[in-house]
Amino acid sequence: MKIRPLGDRVVIKKIEVEETTKSGIVLPGTAKEKPQEAEIVAVGPGGVVDGKEITMEVKVGDRVLFSKYAGNEVKIDGTEYTILRQDDILAIIE
């Protein structure tokens, strides 16, 4: 199945953080923070959203940092994705 977001939305796949700390301590599931790093899977066309012209500054394959509780999580073909607005992306990781 292929996802095609609308407007200024992007589809991301979260990159899971390591399960152990640098000193080798294994973290239980409740101690881990939600990941804030992701890879962009699909990008909407941009265009006019709420009366403003939006140009998409991200592209498929970019690694990004996003707001901690942003977007809506969906599960498609057993894989979890998050759909969020471009405004919720904080930075592109280069």
PANU-425467 format. One line per field, with one value per atom (N, C-alpha, C): atom name; residue in three letters; x, y, z. Coordinates in steps of 0.1 Angstrom, whole numbers, plus 5000, padded with zeros to 4 digits. Each point is the difference from the previous one (the first is absolute). Layout:
BEGIN
atom	(CA	...)
type	(ALA	...)
xx	(X	...)
yy	(Y	...)
zz	(Z	...)
This chain:
BEGIN
atom	(N	CA	C	N	CA	C	N	CA	C	N	CA	C	N	CA	C	N	CA	C	N	CA	C	N	CA	C	N	CA	C	N	CA	C	N	CA	C	N	CA	C	N	CA	C	N	CA	C	N	CA	C	N	CA	C	N	CA	C	N	CA	C	N	CA	C	N	CA	C	N	CA	C	N	CA	C	N	CA	C	N	CA	C	N	CA	C	N	CA	C	N	CA	C	N	CA	C	N	CA	C	N	CA	C	N	CA	C	N	CA	C	N	CA	C	N	CA	C	N	CA	C	N	CA	C	N	CA	C	N	CA	C	N	CA	C	N	CA	C	N	CA	C	N	CA	C	N	CA	C	N	CA	C	N	CA	C	N	CA	C	N	CA	C	N	CA	C	N	CA	C	N	CA	C	N	CA	C	N	CA	C	N	CA	C	N	CA	C	N	CA	C	N	CA	C	N	CA	C	N	CA	C	N	CA	C	N	CA	C	N	CA	C	N	CA	C	N	CA	C	N	CA	C	N	CA	C	N	CA	C	N	CA	C	N	CA	C	N	CA	C	N	CA	C	N	CA	C	N	CA	C	N	CA	C	N	CA	C	N	CA	C	N	CA	C	N	CA	C	N	CA	C	N	CA	C	N	CA	C	N	CA	C	N	CA	C	N	CA	C	N	CA	C	N	CA	C	N	CA	C	N	CA	C	N	CA	C	N	CA	C	N	CA	C	N	CA	C	N	CA	C	N	CA	C	N	CA	C)
type	(MET	MET	MET	LYS	LYS	LYS	ILE	ILE	ILE	ARG	ARG	ARG	PRO	PRO	PRO	LEU	LEU	LEU	GLY	GLY	GLY	ASP	ASP	ASP	ARG	ARG	ARG	VAL	VAL	VAL	VAL	VAL	VAL	ILE	ILE	ILE	LYS	LYS	LYS	LYS	LYS	LYS	ILE	ILE	ILE	GLU	GLU	GLU	VAL	VAL	VAL	GLU	GLU	GLU	GLU	GLU	GLU	THR	THR	THR	THR	THR	THR	LYS	LYS	LYS	SER	SER	SER	GLY	GLY	GLY	ILE	ILE	ILE	VAL	VAL	VAL	LEU	LEU	LEU	PRO	PRO	PRO	GLY	GLY	GLY	THR	THR	THR	ALA	ALA	ALA	LYS	LYS	LYS	GLU	GLU	GLU	LYS	LYS	LYS	PRO	PRO	PRO	GLN	GLN	GLN	GLU	GLU	GLU	ALA	ALA	ALA	GLU	GLU	GLU	ILE	ILE	ILE	VAL	VAL	VAL	ALA	ALA	ALA	VAL	VAL	VAL	GLY	GLY	GLY	PRO	PRO	PRO	GLY	GLY	GLY	GLY	GLY	GLY	VAL	VAL	VAL	VAL	VAL	VAL	ASP	ASP	ASP	GLY	GLY	GLY	LYS	LYS	LYS	GLU	GLU	GLU	ILE	ILE	ILE	THR	THR	THR	MET	MET	MET	GLU	GLU	GLU	VAL	VAL	VAL	LYS	LYS	LYS	VAL	VAL	VAL	GLY	GLY	GLY	ASP	ASP	ASP	ARG	ARG	ARG	VAL	VAL	VAL	LEU	LEU	LEU	PHE	PHE	PHE	SER	SER	SER	LYS	LYS	LYS	TYR	TYR	TYR	ALA	ALA	ALA	GLY	GLY	GLY	ASN	ASN	ASN	GLU	GLU	GLU	VAL	VAL	VAL	LYS	LYS	LYS	ILE	ILE	ILE	ASP	ASP	ASP	GLY	GLY	GLY	THR	THR	THR	GLU	GLU	GLU	TYR	TYR	TYR	THR	THR	THR	ILE	ILE	ILE	LEU	LEU	LEU	ARG	ARG	ARG	GLN	GLN	GLN	ASP	ASP	ASP	ASP	ASP	ASP	ILE	ILE	ILE	LEU	LEU	LEU	ALA	ALA	ALA	ILE	ILE	ILE	ILE	ILE	ILE	GLU	GLU	GLU)
xx	(5008	4992	5009	4996	5008	4992	5007	4994	5003	4990	5002	4994	5007	4994	4995	4991	4994	5005	5000	5004	5014	5002	5013	5004	4994	5003	5011	5007	5010	4998	5005	4999	5014	5002	5013	4999	5012	5002	5010	4996	5009	5012	5011	5013	5001	5000	5000	5014	5000	5012	5006	5013	5006	4993	5000	4994	5010	5012	5010	5006	5005	5007	5014	5007	5014	5009	4996	5007	4996	4990	4997	4987	4993	4988	4989	4993	4988	4988	4993	4988	4987	4992	4987	4991	4989	4991	4995	4997	4994	5009	5013	5010	5005	4996	5004	4991	5006	4992	4995	4990	4995	5011	5002	5010	4996	5009	4998	5007	5007	5007	4993	4999	4992	5006	4995	5004	4987	5000	4988	4998	4987	4996	4992	4992	4992	4998	4999	4998	4988	4992	4988	5005	4990	5004	5002	4995	5001	4988	5003	4989	4994	4987	4994	4993	5005	4994	4995	4988	4994	5003	5000	5002	5015	5009	5014	5007	5009	5007	5011	5000	5009	5009	5013	5009	5007	5001	5006	5015	5005	5015	5007	4992	5006	4997	5007	4998	5001	4996	5000	5015	5002	5014	5007	4995	5006	4998	5010	4999	4997	4990	4995	4998	5000	4995	4987	4990	4987	4995	4989	4995	4995	5002	4999	4986	4989	4987	4992	5007	4994	4994	4990	4995	4991	4996	4991	5007	5000	5006	4990	5005	4992	5008	4993	5007	4995	5010	4996	5009	4994	5007	5010	4996	5009	5011	5001	5010	4994	5006	4994	5006	4992	5004	4993	5005	4994	4998	4988	4996	5000	5008	5000	5002	4997	5002	5015	5004	5014	5004	4990	5003	5005	4997	5004	5014	5006	5014	5009	5009	5009	5013	5005	5013	5002	5009	5004	5014	5003	5013	5008	5012	5009	5012)
yy	(4988	5012	5012	5011	5012	5011	5009	5011	5013	5008	5013	5011	5007	5010	5012	5008	5011	5013	5011	5013	5001	5005	5002	4989	4988	4989	4991	4994	4990	4987	4989	4987	4997	4996	4997	4986	4994	4987	5003	4998	5003	4991	5006	4992	4997	4987	4997	5002	5005	5003	4987	5000	4988	4996	4987	4995	5001	5003	5001	5014	5004	5013	4998	5011	4999	4992	5000	4992	4986	4995	4986	4997	5009	4997	4998	4989	4997	5007	5008	5007	4992	5000	4993	5009	4994	5007	5013	5000	5012	5012	4997	5010	5007	4994	5006	5012	5010	5011	4997	5007	4998	5005	4993	5005	5012	5009	5013	5001	4989	5000	4990	5004	4992	5002	4991	5001	5003	5009	5004	4989	4995	4990	5006	5010	5006	5015	5008	5015	5004	5008	5006	5011	5004	5010	5014	5003	5014	5008	5011	5008	5010	5004	5010	4993	5002	4994	5011	5001	5011	5013	5002	5013	5004	4992	5003	4990	5005	4992	4992	4987	4992	4992	5002	4992	4990	4988	4989	5001	5001	5001	4987	4989	4987	4991	4989	4990	4986	4991	4986	4996	4993	4995	5009	5013	5009	4994	5001	4997	5013	5000	5012	4998	5011	5001	5006	4995	5005	5002	5008	5002	4987	4999	4987	4994	5008	4994	5005	5002	5005	4989	5003	4991	4989	4992	4988	4988	4990	4987	4991	4993	4991	4987	4989	4987	4995	4998	4996	4988	4989	4987	4996	5002	4996	5010	5011	5010	5013	5005	5013	5012	5009	5013	5011	5012	5012	5010	5006	5010	5013	5010	5013	5011	5012	5012	5004	5006	5004	5010	5007	5010	4992	4987	4993	4994	5002	4996	5011	4997	5010	5002	4989	5002	4988	5002	4989	4996	4987	4995	4998	5006	4998	4992)
zz	(5000	5000	5000	4993	4999	5006	5008	5007	4992	4998	4993	5009	5008	5008	4992	5006	4994	5006	4992	5005	5005	5012	5005	5010	4998	5009	4995	5009	4997	5008	4994	5007	5004	5013	5005	5006	5001	5007	5011	5012	5012	5000	5004	5001	5015	5004	5014	5006	5012	5007	5006	5003	5006	5013	5003	5012	5012	4998	5011	5000	5012	5001	4996	4999	4995	5010	5013	5010	5001	4991	4999	5008	5006	5008	4991	5001	4992	5005	4991	5005	4998	5010	4998	4991	4995	4991	5006	5013	5006	5002	5000	5002	4987	4989	4987	4996	4994	4995	4986	4996	4987	4990	4989	4991	4993	4998	4993	4987	4996	4987	4991	4987	4991	4986	4991	4986	4993	4990	4992	4990	5000	4990	4989	5002	4989	5004	4990	5001	4992	5006	4993	4990	4992	4989	5005	5012	5004	4995	4994	4994	5010	4998	5009	5011	5012	5012	5010	5003	5009	4994	4987	4994	4998	5004	4999	4990	4992	4990	5008	4999	5007	4990	5001	4992	5009	4996	5008	5000	5012	5002	5002	5002	5002	4989	4999	4989	5005	4993	5004	5002	5011	5004	5010	5002	5010	5014	5008	5014	5008	5008	5007	5015	5007	5014	5000	5008	5000	5014	5002	5013	5006	5013	5008	4998	5001	5000	4987	4990	4987	4992	4992	4990	5005	4990	5003	4996	5009	4997	4993	4989	4993	4998	4998	4997	4987	4991	4986	4997	4996	4997	5011	5012	5012	5003	4993	5003	5005	5011	5006	4993	4997	4994	5008	4998	5006	4989	4999	4990	5008	4996	5006	4990	5005	4991	5000	4989	4999	5011	5005	5011	5013	5002	5011	4999	4989	4998	5005	5009	5006	4992	4994	4993	4991	4990	4991	5005	5002	5005	4987	5000	4988	5004)
